[in-house]
Amino acid sequence: MDETTCALREKKCNPCEGGIPPLADDDVQRLLPGIPEWKLEGKEIARTFSFKNYYQTVSFVNAAAWIAHREDHHPDISFGYKTCAIRYTTHAVGGLSENDFICAAKIDALLG
């Protein structure tokens, strides 16, 4: 685990109600290595997770929802029998914020 990943997992999301710009491209590129399996897709970061069965998938979705609730920063989540796709963006700023990266790192921690 690299230094960026550890730092992101230790942070807490800050309330975001707009009025600030989204992260600059340089900041996004600096934070991406901290969540290595996530992909930058326009103004979002996204990752698809695979599991052995439906029970594991739903358990993961519930744990991700708990993180979203605790951090008060909510992703778009879709899931099926063996997969879960999670997408983060900060709607209030019209792009990515540090909160997106913090939550992505915390979700990755669920898997070890």
N, CA, C and O atoms as a Tinker XYZ file with bonds, in Angstrom:
   448  protein
     1  N      0.855000   -1.175000    0.000000    73     2
     2  CA     0.000000    0.000000    0.000000    64     1     3
     3  C      0.901000    1.237000    0.000000    63     2     4     5
     4  O      1.825000    1.334000    0.807000    81     3
     5  N      0.636000    2.161000   -0.886000    73     3     6
     6  CA     1.499000    3.346000   -0.952000    64     5     7
     7  C      1.057000    4.431000    0.030000    63     6     8     9
     8  O      0.011000    4.330000    0.672000    81     7
     9  N      1.868000    5.448000    0.124000    73     7    10
    10  CA     1.637000    6.533000    1.086000    64     9    11
    11  C      0.329000    7.275000    0.817000    63    10    12    13
    12  O     -0.372000    7.660000    1.753000    81    11
    13  N      0.003000    7.475000   -0.460000    73    11    14
    14  CA    -1.231000    8.182000   -0.811000    64    13    15
    15  C     -2.453000    7.393000   -0.347000    63    14    16    17
    16  O     -3.409000    7.969000    0.174000    81    15
    17  N     -2.419000    6.065000   -0.538000    73    15    18
    18  CA    -3.536000    5.220000   -0.112000    64    17    19
    19  C     -3.757000    5.321000    1.384000    63    18    20    21
    20  O     -4.883000    5.512000    1.843000    81    19
    21  N     -2.666000    5.191000    2.153000    73    19    22
    22  CA    -2.773000    5.283000    3.620000    64    21    23
    23  C     -3.334000    6.632000    4.043000    63    22    24    25
    24  O     -4.203000    6.705000    4.911000    81    23
    25  N     -2.841000    7.689000    3.433000    73    23    26
    26  CA    -3.299000    9.030000    3.794000    64    25    27
    27  C     -4.785000    9.202000    3.496000    63    26    28    29
    28  O     -5.510000    9.785000    4.303000    81    27
    29  N     -5.247000    8.707000    2.356000    73    27    30
    30  CA    -6.661000    8.834000    1.999000    64    29    31
    31  C     -7.547000    8.066000    2.970000    63    30    32    33
    32  O     -8.597000    8.566000    3.374000    81    31
    33  N     -7.143000    6.870000    3.345000    73    31    34
    34  CA    -7.952000    6.040000    4.240000    64    33    35
    35  C     -8.088000    6.642000    5.634000    63    34    36    37
    36  O     -9.061000    6.374000    6.338000    81    35
    37  N     -7.125000    7.444000    6.025000    73    35    38
    38  CA    -7.139000    8.062000    7.358000    64    37    39
    39  C     -7.979000    9.332000    7.420000    63    38    40    41
    40  O     -8.339000    9.781000    8.509000    81    39
    41  N     -8.295000    9.914000    6.272000    73    39    42
    42  CA    -9.026000   11.182000    6.245000    64    41    43
    43  C    -10.517000   10.957000    6.419000    63    42    44    45
    44  O    -11.019000    9.842000    6.272000    81    43
    45  N    -11.205000   12.028000    6.731000    73    43    46
    46  CA   -12.665000   12.061000    6.847000    64    45    47
    47  C    -13.174000   13.042000    5.800000    63    46    48    49
    48  O    -12.555000   14.083000    5.581000    81    47
    49  N    -14.275000   12.733000    5.159000    73    47    50
    50  CA   -14.842000   13.638000    4.161000    64    49    51
    51  C    -15.287000   14.936000    4.821000    63    50    52    53
    52  O    -15.778000   14.949000    5.949000    81    51
    53  N    -15.100000   16.020000    4.089000    73    51    54
    54  CA   -15.574000   17.338000    4.518000    64    53    55
    55  C    -16.909000   17.613000    3.849000    63    54    56    57
    56  O    -17.093000   17.284000    2.677000    81    55
    57  N    -17.843000   18.213000    4.579000    73    55    58
    58  CA   -19.120000   18.569000    3.944000    64    57    59
    59  C    -18.881000   19.441000    2.722000    63    58    60    61
    60  O    -18.042000   20.342000    2.740000    81    59
    61  N    -19.624000   19.164000    1.668000    73    59    62
    62  CA   -19.437000   19.923000    0.429000    64    61    63
    63  C    -20.803000   20.367000   -0.084000    63    62    64    65
    64  O    -21.640000   19.547000   -0.459000    81    63
    65  N    -21.002000   21.646000   -0.093000    73    63    66
    66  CA   -22.266000   22.197000   -0.567000    64    65    67
    67  C    -22.066000   23.115000   -1.760000    63    66    68    69
    68  O    -22.917000   23.951000   -2.063000    81    67
    69  N    -20.951000   22.955000   -2.426000    73    67    70
    70  CA   -20.675000   23.767000   -3.603000    64    69    71
    71  C    -19.915000   25.029000   -3.239000    63    70    72    73
    72  O    -19.473000   25.206000   -2.104000    81    71
    73  N    -19.775000   25.891000   -4.216000    73    71    74
    74  CA   -19.067000   27.139000   -3.993000    64    73    75
    75  C    -17.554000   27.005000   -4.097000    63    74    76    77
    76  O    -16.831000   27.991000   -3.956000    81    75
    77  N    -17.075000   25.795000   -4.342000    73    75    78
    78  CA   -15.652000   25.583000   -4.559000    64    77    79
    79  C    -15.487000   24.867000   -5.895000    63    78    80    81
    80  O    -16.396000   24.172000   -6.347000    81    79
    81  N    -14.338000   25.036000   -6.519000    73    79    82
    82  CA   -14.138000   24.361000   -7.815000    64    81    83
    83  C    -13.811000   22.879000   -7.618000    63    82    84    85
    84  O    -13.361000   22.481000   -6.543000    81    83
    85  N    -14.034000   22.066000   -8.646000    73    83    86
    86  CA   -13.594000   20.671000   -8.569000    64    85    87
    87  C    -12.065000   20.626000   -8.553000    63    86    88    89
    88  O    -11.401000   21.628000   -8.819000    81    87
    89  N    -11.527000   19.469000   -8.241000    73    87    90
    90  CA   -10.077000   19.308000   -8.231000    64    89    91
    91  C     -9.492000   19.613000   -9.601000    63    90    92    93
    92  O    -10.082000   19.286000  -10.631000    81    91
    93  N     -8.335000   20.239000   -9.596000    73    91    94
    94  CA    -7.606000   20.486000  -10.840000    64    93    95
    95  C     -7.066000   19.150000  -11.367000    63    94    96    97
    96  O     -6.878000   18.205000  -10.601000    81    95
    97  N     -6.823000   19.082000  -12.664000    73    95    98
    98  CA    -6.321000   17.853000  -13.276000    64    97    99
    99  C     -5.045000   17.358000  -12.597000    63    98   100   101
   100  O     -4.878000   16.152000  -12.414000    81    99
   101  N     -4.150000   18.261000  -12.224000    73    99   102
   102  CA    -2.912000   17.863000  -11.546000    64   101   103
   103  C     -3.212000   17.184000  -10.212000    63   102   104   105
   104  O     -2.568000   16.195000   -9.860000    81   103
   105  N     -4.175000   17.704000   -9.477000    73   103   106
   106  CA    -4.538000   17.101000   -8.191000    64   105   107
   107  C     -5.166000   15.727000   -8.387000    63   106   108   109
   108  O     -4.896000   14.806000   -7.616000    81   107
   109  N     -5.996000   15.584000   -9.403000    73   107   110
   110  CA    -6.601000   14.288000   -9.707000    64   109   111
   111  C     -5.496000   13.278000  -10.022000    63   110   112   113
   112  O     -5.513000   12.159000   -9.507000    81   111
   113  N     -4.547000   13.663000  -10.855000    73   111   114
   114  CA    -3.448000   12.758000  -11.219000    64   113   115
   115  C     -2.577000   12.403000  -10.014000    63   114   116   117
   116  O     -2.024000   11.305000   -9.950000    81   115
   117  N     -2.456000   13.314000   -9.075000    73   115   118
   118  CA    -1.670000   13.066000   -7.859000    64   117   119
   119  C     -2.382000   12.062000   -6.949000    63   118   120   121
   120  O     -1.729000   11.260000   -6.282000    81   119
   121  N     -3.709000   12.101000   -6.921000    73   119   122
   122  CA    -4.485000   11.229000   -6.041000    64   121   123
   123  C     -4.793000    9.853000   -6.639000    63   122   124   125
   124  O     -4.992000    8.894000   -5.893000    81   123
   125  N     -4.833000    9.741000   -7.949000    73   123   126
   126  CA    -5.184000    8.465000   -8.598000    64   125   127
   127  C     -4.319000    7.283000   -8.162000    63   126   128   129
   128  O     -4.858000    6.190000   -7.988000    81   127
   129  N     -3.009000    7.442000   -7.976000    73   127   130
   130  CA    -2.213000    6.282000   -7.533000    64   129   131
   131  C     -2.655000    5.718000   -6.185000    63   130   132   133
   132  O     -2.366000    4.561000   -5.880000    81   131
   133  N     -3.339000    6.504000   -5.388000    73   131   134
   134  CA    -3.842000    6.033000   -4.096000    64   133   135
   135  C     -5.021000    5.086000   -4.215000    63   134   136   137
   136  O     -5.377000    4.409000   -3.250000    81   135
   137  N     -5.630000    5.034000   -5.393000    73   135   138
   138  CA    -6.754000    4.120000   -5.666000    64   137   139
   139  C     -6.484000    3.437000   -7.014000    63   138   140   141
   140  O     -7.205000    3.676000   -7.983000    81   139
   141  N     -5.456000    2.597000   -7.079000    73   139   142
   142  CA    -4.911000    2.125000   -8.354000    64   141   143
   143  C     -5.865000    1.380000   -9.275000    63   142   144   145
   144  O     -5.653000    1.395000  -10.487000    81   143
   145  N     -6.887000    0.742000   -8.772000    73   143   146
   146  CA    -7.779000   -0.012000   -9.661000    64   145   147
   147  C     -8.989000    0.794000  -10.131000    63   146   148   149
   148  O     -9.817000    0.295000  -10.893000    81   147
   149  N     -9.085000    2.031000   -9.678000    73   147   150
   150  CA   -10.162000    2.905000  -10.113000    64   149   151
   151  C     -9.745000    3.585000  -11.412000    63   150   152   153
   152  O     -8.566000    3.862000  -11.632000    81   151
   153  N    -10.718000    3.845000  -12.257000    73   151   154
   154  CA   -10.468000    4.490000  -13.545000    64   153   155
   155  C    -11.097000    5.875000  -13.565000    63   154   156   157
   156  O    -12.201000    6.082000  -13.061000    81   155
   157  N    -10.383000    6.802000  -14.145000    73   155   158
   158  CA   -10.907000    8.147000  -14.360000    64   157   159
   159  C    -11.771000    8.099000  -15.608000    63   158   160   161
   160  O    -11.300000    7.725000  -16.683000    81   159
   161  N    -13.034000    8.477000  -15.466000    73   159   162
   162  CA   -13.983000    8.489000  -16.589000    64   161   163
   163  C    -14.666000    9.843000  -16.618000    63   162   164   165
   164  O    -15.706000   10.043000  -15.990000    81   163
   165  N    -14.072000   10.766000  -17.351000    73   163   166
   166  CA   -14.605000   12.119000  -17.399000    64   165   167
   167  C    -14.478000   12.797000  -16.054000    63   166   168   169
   168  O    -13.373000   12.989000  -15.547000    81   167
   169  N    -15.615000   13.161000  -15.476000    73   167   170
   170  CA   -15.633000   13.843000  -14.179000    64   169   171
   171  C    -15.927000   12.879000  -13.035000    63   170   172   173
   172  O    -16.374000   13.293000  -11.966000    81   171
   173  N    -15.674000   11.587000  -13.265000    73   171   174
   174  CA   -15.950000   10.560000  -12.262000    64   173   175
   175  C    -14.750000    9.626000  -12.113000    63   174   176   177
   176  O    -13.885000    9.546000  -12.985000    81   175
   177  N    -14.726000    8.919000  -10.974000    73   175   178
   178  CA   -13.852000    7.766000  -10.833000    64   177   179
   179  C    -14.764000    6.563000  -10.675000    63   178   180   181
   180  O    -15.814000    6.654000  -10.040000    81   179
   181  N    -14.364000    5.434000  -11.251000    73   179   182
   182  CA   -15.238000    4.264000  -11.269000    64   181   183
   183  C    -14.424000    2.986000  -11.118000    63   182   184   185
   184  O    -13.262000    2.907000  -11.515000    81   183
   185  N    -15.076000    1.995000  -10.532000    73   183   186
   186  CA   -14.463000    0.671000  -10.409000    64   185   187
   187  C    -15.568000   -0.368000  -10.363000    63   186   188   189
   188  O    -16.622000   -0.148000   -9.767000    81   187
   189  N    -15.312000   -1.507000  -11.001000    73   187   190
   190  CA   -16.222000   -2.646000  -10.934000    64   189   191
   191  C    -15.544000   -3.748000  -10.133000    63   190   192   193
   192  O    -14.392000   -4.102000  -10.385000    81   191
   193  N    -16.271000   -4.276000   -9.173000    73   191   194
   194  CA   -15.784000   -5.328000   -8.287000    64   193   195
   195  C    -16.475000   -6.637000   -8.660000    63   194   196   197
   196  O    -17.657000   -6.648000   -9.002000    81   195
   197  N    -15.730000   -7.738000   -8.591000    73   195   198
   198  CA   -16.286000   -9.061000   -8.898000    64   197   199
   199  C    -16.252000   -9.935000   -7.656000    63   198   200   201
   200  O    -15.329000   -9.852000   -6.846000    81   199
   201  N    -17.278000  -10.779000   -7.516000    73   199   202
   202  CA   -17.413000  -11.643000   -6.348000    64   201   203
   203  C    -17.800000  -13.051000   -6.780000    63   202   204   205
   204  O    -18.140000  -13.286000   -7.940000    81   203
   205  N    -17.745000  -13.983000   -5.835000    73   203   206
   206  CA   -18.043000  -15.387000   -6.127000    64   205   207
   207  C    -19.533000  -15.659000   -6.250000    63   206   208   209
   208  O    -19.947000  -16.568000   -6.969000    81   207
   209  N    -20.343000  -14.864000   -5.540000    73   207   210
   210  CA   -21.775000  -15.163000   -5.539000    64   209   211
   211  C    -22.569000  -13.910000   -5.140000    63   210   212   213
   212  O    -22.003000  -12.867000   -4.810000    81   211
   213  N    -23.865000  -14.050000   -5.182000    73   211   214
   214  CA   -24.758000  -12.931000   -4.873000    64   213   215
   215  C    -24.622000  -12.469000   -3.429000    63   214   216   217
   216  O    -24.634000  -11.268000   -3.159000    81   215
   217  N    -24.493000  -13.407000   -2.503000    73   215   218
   218  CA   -24.370000  -13.048000   -1.088000    64   217   219
   219  C    -23.157000  -12.149000   -0.853000    63   218   220   221
   220  O    -23.267000  -11.129000   -0.172000    81   219
   221  N    -22.005000  -12.517000   -1.408000    73   219   222
   222  CA   -20.805000  -11.693000   -1.252000    64   221   223
   223  C    -20.995000  -10.319000   -1.888000    63   222   224   225
   224  O    -20.551000   -9.309000   -1.341000    81   223
   225  N    -21.646000  -10.282000   -3.027000    73   223   226
   226  CA   -21.893000   -9.007000   -3.711000    64   225   227
   227  C    -22.757000   -8.089000   -2.849000    63   226   228   229
   228  O    -22.416000   -6.924000   -2.642000    81   227
   229  N    -23.857000   -8.607000   -2.355000    73   227   230
   230  CA   -24.775000   -7.789000   -1.556000    64   229   231
   231  C    -24.124000   -7.372000   -0.235000    63   230   232   233
   232  O    -24.343000   -6.256000    0.235000    81   231
   233  N    -23.338000   -8.246000    0.356000    73   231   234
   234  CA   -22.619000   -7.883000    1.583000    64   233   235
   235  C    -21.678000   -6.717000    1.326000    63   234   236   237
   236  O    -21.586000   -5.796000    2.137000    81   235
   237  N    -20.984000   -6.755000    0.202000    73   235   238
   238  CA   -20.079000   -5.663000   -0.169000    64   237   239
   239  C    -20.863000   -4.372000   -0.409000    63   238   240   241
   240  O    -20.453000   -3.305000    0.047000    81   239
   241  N    -21.974000   -4.465000   -1.113000    73   239   242
   242  CA   -22.810000   -3.279000   -1.375000    64   241   243
   243  C    -23.258000   -2.660000   -0.051000    63   242   244   245
   244  O    -23.219000   -1.440000    0.107000    81   243
   245  N    -23.677000   -3.480000    0.882000    73   243   246
   246  CA   -24.111000   -2.966000    2.187000    64   245   247
   247  C    -22.963000   -2.299000    2.931000    63   246   248   249
   248  O    -23.159000   -1.262000    3.564000    81   247
   249  N    -21.774000   -2.877000    2.864000    73   247   250
   250  CA   -20.610000   -2.267000    3.521000    64   249   251
   251  C    -20.242000   -0.950000    2.846000    63   250   252   253
   252  O    -19.886000    0.012000    3.527000    81   251
   253  N    -20.323000   -0.892000    1.519000    73   251   254
   254  CA   -20.038000    0.352000    0.796000    64   253   255
   255  C    -21.075000    1.425000    1.148000    63   254   256   257
   256  O    -20.736000    2.600000    1.283000    81   255
   257  N    -22.336000    1.014000    1.295000    73   255   258
   258  CA   -23.388000    1.955000    1.680000    64   257   259
   259  C    -23.144000    2.493000    3.089000    63   258   260   261
   260  O    -23.403000    3.665000    3.361000    81   259
   261  N    -22.650000    1.641000    3.980000    73   259   262
   262  CA   -22.331000    2.071000    5.343000    64   261   263
   263  C    -21.219000    3.120000    5.319000    63   262   264   265
   264  O    -21.298000    4.118000    6.035000    81   263
   265  N    -20.188000    2.907000    4.507000    73   263   266
   266  CA   -19.111000    3.898000    4.367000    64   265   267
   267  C    -19.687000    5.211000    3.837000    63   266   268   269
   268  O    -19.366000    6.282000    4.352000    81   267
   269  N    -20.528000    5.131000    2.820000    73   267   270
   270  CA   -21.131000    6.336000    2.240000    64   269   271
   271  C    -21.938000    7.096000    3.289000    63   270   272   273
   272  O    -21.871000    8.323000    3.362000    81   271
   273  N    -22.688000    6.374000    4.087000    73   271   274
   274  CA   -23.482000    7.008000    5.143000    64   273   275
   275  C    -22.575000    7.659000    6.188000    63   274   276   277
   276  O    -22.789000    8.808000    6.577000    81   275
   277  N    -21.573000    6.925000    6.633000    73   275   278
   278  CA   -20.670000    7.436000    7.666000    64   277   279
   279  C    -19.905000    8.673000    7.194000    63   278   280   281
   280  O    -19.685000    9.606000    7.967000    81   279
   281  N    -19.500000    8.676000    5.919000    73   279   282
   282  CA   -18.749000    9.804000    5.370000    64   281   283
   283  C    -19.670000   10.901000    4.827000    63   282   284   285
   284  O    -19.208000   11.996000    4.506000    81   283
   285  N    -20.963000   10.612000    4.725000    73   283   286
   286  CA   -21.941000   11.529000    4.149000    64   285   287
   287  C    -21.523000   11.959000    2.738000    63   286   288   289
   288  O    -21.605000   13.128000    2.360000    81   287
   289  N    -21.074000   10.958000    1.984000    73   287   290
   290  CA   -20.668000   11.185000    0.587000    64   289   291
   291  C    -21.081000    9.931000   -0.181000    63   290   292   293
   292  O    -20.566000    8.841000    0.069000    81   291
   293  N    -22.008000   10.095000   -1.109000    73   291   294
   294  CA   -22.727000    8.955000   -1.665000    64   293   295
   295  C    -22.412000    8.715000   -3.137000    63   294   296   297
   296  O    -22.513000    9.631000   -3.953000    81   295
   297  N    -22.030000    7.480000   -3.479000    73   295   298
   298  CA   -21.738000    7.128000   -4.869000    64   297   299
   299  C    -22.986000    6.644000   -5.597000    63   298   300   301
   300  O    -24.048000    6.458000   -5.003000    81   299
   301  N    -22.825000    6.450000   -6.885000    73   299   302
   302  CA   -23.811000    5.700000   -7.658000    64   301   303
   303  C    -23.345000    4.252000   -7.607000    63   302   304   305
   304  O    -22.202000    3.956000   -7.955000    81   303
   305  N    -24.209000    3.362000   -7.181000    73   303   306
   306  CA   -23.882000    1.945000   -7.069000    64   305   307
   307  C    -24.886000    1.147000   -7.890000    63   306   308   309
   308  O    -26.095000    1.359000   -7.795000    81   307
   309  N    -24.368000    0.229000   -8.696000    73   307   310
   310  CA   -25.235000   -0.728000   -9.380000    64   309   311
   311  C    -24.617000   -2.107000   -9.191000    63   310   312   313
   312  O    -23.395000   -2.250000   -9.165000    81   311
   313  N    -25.467000   -3.114000   -9.061000    73   311   314
   314  CA   -24.929000   -4.447000   -8.848000    64   313   315
   315  C    -25.839000   -5.509000   -9.425000    63   314   316   317
   316  O    -27.031000   -5.299000   -9.649000    81   315
   317  N    -25.231000   -6.658000   -9.655000    73   315   318
   318  CA   -25.943000   -7.832000  -10.142000    64   317   319
   319  C    -25.466000   -9.044000   -9.376000    63   318   320   321
   320  O    -24.965000   -8.926000   -8.257000    81   319
   321  N    -25.619000  -10.187000   -9.965000    73   319   322
   322  CA   -25.337000  -11.446000   -9.280000    64   321   323
   323  C    -23.906000  -11.507000   -8.729000    63   322   324   325
   324  O    -23.716000  -11.839000   -7.559000    81   323
   325  N    -22.909000  -11.196000   -9.543000    73   323   326
   326  CA   -21.512000  -11.327000   -9.117000    64   325   327
   327  C    -20.693000  -10.054000   -9.294000    63   326   328   329
   328  O    -19.470000  -10.098000   -9.160000    81   327
   329  N    -21.319000   -8.934000   -9.586000    73   327   330
   330  CA   -20.554000   -7.702000   -9.798000    64   329   331
   331  C    -21.211000   -6.508000   -9.127000    63   330   332   333
   332  O    -22.425000   -6.466000   -8.925000    81   331
   333  N    -20.373000   -5.543000   -8.790000    73   331   334
   334  CA   -20.832000   -4.281000   -8.228000    64   333   335
   335  C    -20.013000   -3.169000   -8.867000    63   334   336   337
   336  O    -18.783000   -3.200000   -8.825000    81   335
   337  N    -20.677000   -2.201000   -9.451000    73   335   338
   338  CA   -20.010000   -1.039000  -10.047000    64   337   339
   339  C    -20.278000    0.182000   -9.174000    63   338   340   341
   340  O    -21.417000    0.468000   -8.807000    81   339
   341  N    -19.202000    0.893000   -8.852000    73   339   342
   342  CA   -19.310000    2.093000   -8.022000    64   341   343
   343  C    -18.696000    3.260000   -8.777000    63   342   344   345
   344  O    -17.608000    3.154000   -9.342000    81   343
   345  N    -19.419000    4.377000   -8.775000    73   343   346
   346  CA   -18.968000    5.602000   -9.444000    64   345   347
   347  C    -19.056000    6.754000   -8.452000    63   346   348   349
   348  O    -20.067000    6.931000   -7.773000    81   347
   349  N    -17.989000    7.528000   -8.380000    73   347   350
   350  CA   -17.961000    8.704000   -7.511000    64   349   351
   351  C    -17.731000    9.965000   -8.323000    63   350   352   353
   352  O    -16.910000    9.991000   -9.241000    81   351
   353  N    -18.457000   10.995000   -7.977000    73   351   354
   354  CA   -18.241000   12.356000   -8.418000    64   353   355
   355  C    -18.900000   13.234000   -7.360000    63   354   356   357
   356  O    -19.775000   12.774000   -6.627000    81   355
   357  N    -18.488000   14.481000   -7.282000    73   355   358
   358  CA   -19.104000   15.386000   -6.313000    64   357   359
   359  C    -20.013000   16.339000   -7.086000    63   358   360   361
   360  O    -19.550000   17.315000   -7.676000    81   359
   361  N    -21.292000   16.046000   -7.073000    73   359   362
   362  CA   -22.256000   16.823000   -7.858000    64   361   363
   363  C    -22.239000   18.307000   -7.490000    63   362   364   365
   364  O    -22.412000   19.166000   -8.355000    81   363
   365  N    -22.031000   18.606000   -6.207000    73   363   366
   366  CA   -22.074000   20.001000   -5.749000    64   365   367
   367  C    -20.973000   20.867000   -6.361000    63   366   368   369
   368  O    -21.115000   22.087000   -6.438000    81   367
   369  N    -19.875000   20.241000   -6.796000    73   367   370
   370  CA   -18.791000   21.021000   -7.409000    64   369   371
   371  C    -18.675000   20.763000   -8.906000    63   370   372   373
   372  O    -17.848000   21.378000   -9.578000    81   371
   373  N    -19.490000   19.864000   -9.428000    73   371   374
   374  CA   -19.474000   19.586000  -10.857000    64   373   375
   375  C    -18.249000   18.820000  -11.313000    63   374   376   377
   376  O    -17.782000   19.008000  -12.437000    81   375
   377  N    -17.726000   17.963000  -10.460000    73   375   378
   378  CA   -16.551000   17.168000  -10.814000    64   377   379
   379  C    -16.038000   16.430000   -9.597000    63   378   380   381
   380  O    -16.794000   16.126000   -8.674000    81   379
   381  N    -14.761000   16.149000   -9.601000    73   379   382
   382  CA   -14.167000   15.384000   -8.509000    64   381   383
   383  C    -13.701000   16.270000   -7.364000    63   382   384   385
   384  O    -13.214000   17.382000   -7.568000    81   383
   385  N    -13.863000   15.749000   -6.158000    73   383   386
   386  CA   -13.324000   16.395000   -4.964000    64   385   387
   387  C    -12.483000   15.355000   -4.225000    63   386   388   389
   388  O    -12.509000   14.173000   -4.568000    81   387
   389  N    -11.751000   15.792000   -3.229000    73   387   390
   390  CA   -10.961000   14.852000   -2.437000    64   389   391
   391  C    -11.863000   13.818000   -1.776000    63   390   392   393
   392  O    -11.436000   12.684000   -1.558000    81   391
   393  N    -13.099000   14.181000   -1.454000    73   391   394
   394  CA   -14.042000   13.244000   -0.837000    64   393   395
   395  C    -14.217000   11.976000   -1.679000    63   394   396   397
   396  O    -14.338000   10.878000   -1.135000    81   395
   397  N    -14.229000   12.129000   -2.994000    73   395   398
   398  CA   -14.391000   10.974000   -3.879000    64   397   399
   399  C    -13.243000    9.981000   -3.682000    63   398   400   401
   400  O    -13.458000    8.770000   -3.623000    81   399
   401  N    -12.038000   10.506000   -3.584000    73   399   402
   402  CA   -10.857000    9.664000   -3.427000    64   401   403
   403  C    -10.792000    9.043000   -2.031000    63   402   404   405
   404  O    -10.374000    7.895000   -1.879000    81   403
   405  N    -11.201000    9.791000   -1.028000    73   403   406
   406  CA   -11.234000    9.268000    0.349000    64   405   407
   407  C    -12.177000    8.067000    0.408000    63   406   408   409
   408  O    -11.817000    7.016000    0.937000    81   407
   409  N    -13.371000    8.222000   -0.131000    73   407   410
   410  CA   -14.346000    7.126000   -0.086000    64   409   411
   411  C    -13.905000    5.931000   -0.925000    63   410   412   413
   412  O    -14.099000    4.786000   -0.515000    81   411
   413  N    -13.325000    6.176000   -2.078000    73   411   414
   414  CA   -12.842000    5.080000   -2.919000    64   413   415
   415  C    -11.770000    4.280000   -2.169000    63   414   416   417
   416  O    -11.785000    3.049000   -2.204000    81   415
   417  N    -10.856000    4.956000   -1.503000    73   415   418
   418  CA    -9.807000    4.264000   -0.746000    64   417   419
   419  C    -10.413000    3.456000    0.401000    63   418   420   421
   420  O     -9.959000    2.345000    0.677000    81   419
   421  N    -11.415000    3.989000    1.061000    73   419   422
   422  CA   -12.058000    3.274000    2.164000    64   421   423
   423  C    -12.824000    2.040000    1.647000    63   422   424   425
   424  O    -12.853000    1.004000    2.311000    81   423
   425  N    -13.421000    2.155000    0.500000    73   423   426
   426  CA   -14.106000    1.007000   -0.101000    64   425   427
   427  C    -13.094000   -0.058000   -0.492000    63   426   428   429
   428  O    -13.347000   -1.245000   -0.289000    81   427
   429  N    -11.950000    0.338000   -1.050000    73   427   430
   430  CA   -10.911000   -0.641000   -1.382000    64   429   431
   431  C    -10.451000   -1.383000   -0.137000    63   430   432   433
   432  O    -10.135000   -2.570000   -0.208000    81   431
   433  N    -10.410000   -0.706000    0.995000    73   431   434
   434  CA    -9.965000   -1.330000    2.258000    64   433   435
   435  C    -10.894000   -2.471000    2.686000    63   434   436   437
   436  O    -10.476000   -3.343000    3.447000    81   435
   437  N    -12.129000   -2.482000    2.218000    73   435   438
   438  CA   -13.050000   -3.567000    2.551000    64   437   439
   439  C    -12.540000   -4.906000    2.048000    63   438   440   441
   440  O    -12.862000   -5.952000    2.610000    81   439
   441  N    -11.748000   -4.870000    0.994000    73   439   442
   442  CA   -11.279000   -6.105000    0.364000    64   441   443
   443  C     -9.918000   -6.548000    0.864000    63   442   444   445
   444  O     -9.347000   -7.513000    0.356000    81   443
   445  N     -9.403000   -5.852000    1.847000    73   443   446
   446  CA    -8.135000   -6.293000    2.429000    64   445   447
   447  C     -7.075000   -5.365000    2.152000    63   446   448
   448  O     -5.938000   -5.584000    2.570000    81   447
